[in-house]
């Protein structure tokens, strides 16, 4: 099953802006892109949500985090890898239902430019 068909199965109420509005702020949206400002304070856990579209992610503030799927299984634990520098951009594919817990000691803050248009060709790899 392709990522495009999987995203259509995710309920609208799990969209990041609907399911976790305290952590995601809409900065801009049109038919091609959506730009989100995401802030997770130290010790906070973002409720279960999705990101339907692939995105370029710009890191404004870094803190270690644990991303878990809807069943609570760990998908990513950033403490197991290196720490990226603030001020860098990364690529992320669409993200299925997940929570995100900030397990570090500082604010995690990113700007995501989500590519909504199916007509845009994007790589499928995810970071």
C-alpha positions in Angstrom: 0.0 0.0 0.0 1.4 3.4 -0.9 2.0 6.2 1.5 -0.6 8.2 -0.5 -3.4 5.6 0.1 -2.4 5.2 3.8 -2.8 8.9 4.4 -6.4 8.8 3.2 -7.2 6.2 5.9 -6.1 8.4 8.7 -9.2 10.1 10.3 -9.4 13.9 9.9 -9.7 14.3 13.7 -6.1 12.9 14.0 -4.7 15.7 11.9 -2.0 17.6 13.9 -4.0 20.9 13.9 -7.2 19.2 15.2 -5.8 16.6 17.5 -2.9 18.6 19.0 -3.7 22.3 18.6 -1.8 23.4 21.7 1.4 22.2 20.1 0.8 23.0 16.4 0.1 26.5 15.0 -0.9 27.2 11.4 1.3 29.8 9.9 0.2 29.5 6.2 -1.9 27.2 4.1 -3.0 27.1 0.4 -3.7 24.2 -2.0 0.0 23.3 -2.3 1.5 23.7 1.1 0.8 24.0 4.8 3.3 25.6 7.2 3.2 24.6 10.9 5.0 25.9 13.9 5.4 23.1 16.4 6.4 23.7 20.0 6.8 21.0 22.7 8.0 22.1 26.1 10.3 19.9 28.2 8.3 17.1 29.8 5.3 17.6 27.6 3.7 14.8 25.5 1.8 15.7 22.3 -1.5 13.8 22.0 -1.9 11.2 19.3 -1.9 12.8 15.8 -0.8 12.5 12.2 1.1 14.5 9.6 -0.5 13.5 6.3 2.1 15.1 4.0 5.8 14.9 3.5 7.6 18.0 4.9 10.8 20.0 5.0 11.4 20.5 8.7 13.5 23.5 10.1 14.8 23.0 13.6 14.6 26.2 15.7 15.1 24.5 19.1 16.2 21.0 19.9 15.4 18.6 22.7 15.5 14.9 22.8 12.1 13.2 22.2 10.4 9.8 22.0 7.9 9.2 19.2 5.4 6.4 19.9 2.8 4.8 17.6 -0.9 4.5 18.5 -0.2 1.3 20.5 2.5 3.0 22.6 5.5 1.2 20.9 8.6 3.4 20.4 9.1 4.5 16.8 12.0 6.9 17.4 14.1 7.7 20.5 16.3 10.6 19.6 18.6 9.8 22.5 19.9 6.8 20.5 21.3 9.0 17.7 23.3 12.2 17.4 21.9 15.6 18.2 21.2 17.7 15.1 22.2 21.3 15.2 19.6 24.0 15.6 19.1 26.0 12.4 19.3 23.0 10.1 16.6 21.6 7.8 15.6 17.9 7.5 13.2 15.9 5.4 10.3 13.9 6.9 7.9 11.7 5.1 4.2 11.5 6.2 3.9 10.4 9.8 1.2 7.9 10.8 -0.7 8.2 14.2 1.9 8.9 16.9 2.5 10.8 20.1 5.7 12.7 20.8 7.2 13.1 24.3 9.8 15.8 25.0 12.2 13.8 27.2 15.0 16.5 27.1 15.5 19.6 29.2 14.6 22.3 26.7 11.9 23.3 24.3 11.6 21.4 21.0 10.5 23.8 18.2 10.3 23.2 14.5 8.8 24.8 11.4 7.3 22.3 9.0 6.5 23.0 5.3 4.2 20.2 4.4 3.8 19.5 0.6 0.1 18.9 0.0 0.1 18.7 -3.8 0.1 15.2 -5.2 1.5 16.7 -8.4 4.8 17.5 -6.6 7.4 14.7 -6.9 9.1 14.1 -3.5 11.5 11.4 -2.3 9.9 8.7 -0.2 12.7 8.3 2.4 12.0 9.6 5.9 14.3 10.8 8.6 
